Amino acid sequence: MEIGKKLADCRRAAGLTQQEAANRIHVSRQCLGNWETGQRQPRIGDIIQLCRLYGITLDQLIDTV
């Protein structure tokens, strides 16, 4: 599974819309959407913020990619 799809799955599991998640980590909804669709790759700092927001560890995210 690619990281974008995993991020989208984790966001939905956390009960957040793209807009809500984007607002919480201070990026645009479009930016978050691009990460989730694989059009762009998030920086490691953004991935860490998303893991914290979604309540998962970086290991949990990476182990399933």
MOJONOR-V23230 format. One record per residue. N is the residue number from 1. OMEGA is omega in radians with two decimals (none if undefined). BURIAL is + if it has 16 or more other C-alpha atoms within 10 Angstrom, else -. D_CENTER is the distance of its C-alpha to the mean C-alpha in whole Angstrom. Layout:
# MOJONOR-V23230
n:N omega:OMEGA burial:BURIAL d_center:D_CENTER
n:N omega:OMEGA burial:BURIAL d_center:D_CENTER
This chain:
# MOJONOR-V23230
n:1 omega:3.11 burial:- d_center:14
n:2 omega:-3.03 burial:- d_center:12
n:3 omega:-3.14 burial:+ d_center:8
n:4 omega:3.13 burial:+ d_center:7
n:5 omega:3.12 burial:- d_center:9
n:6 omega:3.10 burial:+ d_center:8
n:7 omega:3.12 burial:+ d_center:4
n:8 omega:3.12 burial:+ d_center:6
n:9 omega:-3.14 burial:- d_center:8
n:10 omega:3.10 burial:+ d_center:7
n:11 omega:3.13 burial:+ d_center:6
n:12 omega:3.11 burial:- d_center:10
n:13 omega:3.11 burial:- d_center:11
n:14 omega:3.10 burial:- d_center:11
n:15 omega:-3.10 burial:- d_center:13
n:16 omega:2.98 burial:- d_center:11
n:17 omega:3.06 burial:- d_center:11
n:18 omega:-3.11 burial:+ d_center:9
n:19 omega:-3.14 burial:- d_center:12
n:20 omega:3.14 burial:- d_center:12
n:21 omega:3.14 burial:+ d_center:8
n:22 omega:3.13 burial:+ d_center:9
n:23 omega:-3.07 burial:- d_center:12
n:24 omega:3.11 burial:- d_center:11
n:25 omega:3.01 burial:- d_center:10
n:26 omega:2.97 burial:- d_center:12
n:27 omega:3.12 burial:- d_center:11
n:28 omega:3.07 burial:+ d_center:12
n:29 omega:3.12 burial:+ d_center:11
n:30 omega:3.11 burial:- d_center:12
n:31 omega:3.12 burial:- d_center:10
n:32 omega:3.10 burial:+ d_center:7
n:33 omega:3.10 burial:+ d_center:9
n:34 omega:3.08 burial:- d_center:10
n:35 omega:-3.08 burial:+ d_center:7
n:36 omega:3.13 burial:+ d_center:7
n:37 omega:3.12 burial:- d_center:11
n:38 omega:3.11 burial:- d_center:11
n:39 omega:3.07 burial:- d_center:13
n:40 omega:3.12 burial:- d_center:12
n:41 omega:3.11 burial:+ d_center:10
n:42 omega:3.03 burial:+ d_center:8
n:43 omega:-3.09 burial:- d_center:11
n:44 omega:3.11 burial:- d_center:11
n:45 omega:3.10 burial:- d_center:11
n:46 omega:3.11 burial:- d_center:8
n:47 omega:3.13 burial:+ d_center:6
n:48 omega:3.10 burial:+ d_center:9
n:49 omega:3.13 burial:- d_center:8
n:50 omega:3.10 burial:+ d_center:5
n:51 omega:3.11 burial:+ d_center:7
n:52 omega:-3.13 burial:- d_center:10
n:53 omega:-3.08 burial:+ d_center:9
n:54 omega:3.10 burial:+ d_center:8
n:55 omega:3.10 burial:- d_center:11
n:56 omega:3.07 burial:- d_center:11
n:57 omega:3.07 burial:- d_center:12
n:58 omega:3.09 burial:- d_center:11
n:59 omega:3.12 burial:- d_center:14
n:60 omega:3.13 burial:- d_center:13
n:61 omega:-3.05 burial:+ d_center:9
n:62 omega:-3.11 burial:- d_center:12
n:63 omega:-3.10 burial:- d_center:15
n:64 omega:-3.12 burial:- d_center:14
n:65 omega:none burial:- d_center:13
